[in-house]
Amino acid sequence: MRRGEEGRVNKVTGRNLHRPQNKLGKPMSSTTDSLEASFLDHVCEQKLALTIFLVNGVKLQGTITWVDATSMLLSRDGHSQLVYKHAISTIMPNSPVEIAIA
């Protein structure tokens, strides 16, 4: 933990609220390099338009503006929706995506 971050603690769980950041200083979805984390960080940073299909068949469209371990924020036309990852079936970008995993 970095200096000055000691005070960011969840009052209910007592867990540290520090979120890891990527090379650009933006929040990462996890500390491990995975295809999911790389893909979500890429589409978030590039503000790529995409379609998300939920497990119940609902179709959502927009851009991902925030990602954490359990959820993401999807924005469209000035409105935002919190989408839980466990409810997602498929994420389909509107344009091709190339991701290099180290």
N, C-alpha and C positions, 0 to 999 in steps of 0.2 A: 504494500500500500504506500502511496506517496504521501509526503508531508502535507498536512492541511486537509486530508480526506477522512480523518478519524471521526468527525462529527456527522457524517452522512450514514445514519443507521435507521433502519425501519423500526418504528416505535412498537409495532406489534410483535414482529419475529425476532428483533434484535440483530438481524443480518445486515452486513455492510451493503450499502447501495451503490458502491463504485461500479461503473460499467466499463469493461475493457474497450479500448479504442484502437482503430486501425492506423495505418501510416498517415492518413490524412486527418487524424484527430476525430474521426466520426465513430460512433458506437458500433461495436461488433456484436454479432449475435451470440458468439461464444469465443472462448479463448483457444479452442482447437481449430486447426485448419480442416474443414470438411467441405464437401461439394455444396451442401446446403448453405453453410455460412458464406462461402465464396460467392455463390450465386446471389443470395439475398443482399449481401454487401454491395455487389456489383450493380444490381438493378436499382438499389436504393441510391447509390452515389450518382449513377447516370440518369436517374429520374426517368427510367424507361416505363412506357405505358404497358400494362399487362392485364390479363384476365385471370382471375382466381375462381376456381370451382370448389365449392364446399362439399363435404361428404353427403349433405342432404340434397345436393343438386343445384343449389343457388349459385348464380353466376354474378361475380363482383368484378368491376373494372376500375382502374385508376393507376396511381403510382404509389409505391411503398416509400414512406417518408421516415419510418423508424422501425427498427427490429430489435427484439431482445430474445431471451431464451425460450419464452413461451408464447409470445404474441408479436403482432406487427400492426403498424398504423397505415391504412390505405386511404389515400386522398383523391378526391375527384370533384371538380367544380366548386372548390372552396369548402367542401365538407369532408370530414374525416370519419373513418370507421375503425374501431379496434377489432382485429381479427385474431382469434386464438389459433395457433398452429395446429392443434389437435383436430380442428374442424376443417382443415384444408385437405382437399383431395389432390388437386393439380394446380400448378402455376404455369401459365402460358404467356410468355412475352409476345408483344405484337410485332417484334422484329427479332431477327436472329441474335443470339448472344454467344460470344466466345469468352471462355474463362480458362485461365491458366492456373493450375494448382501446383504450388512448389512442393 
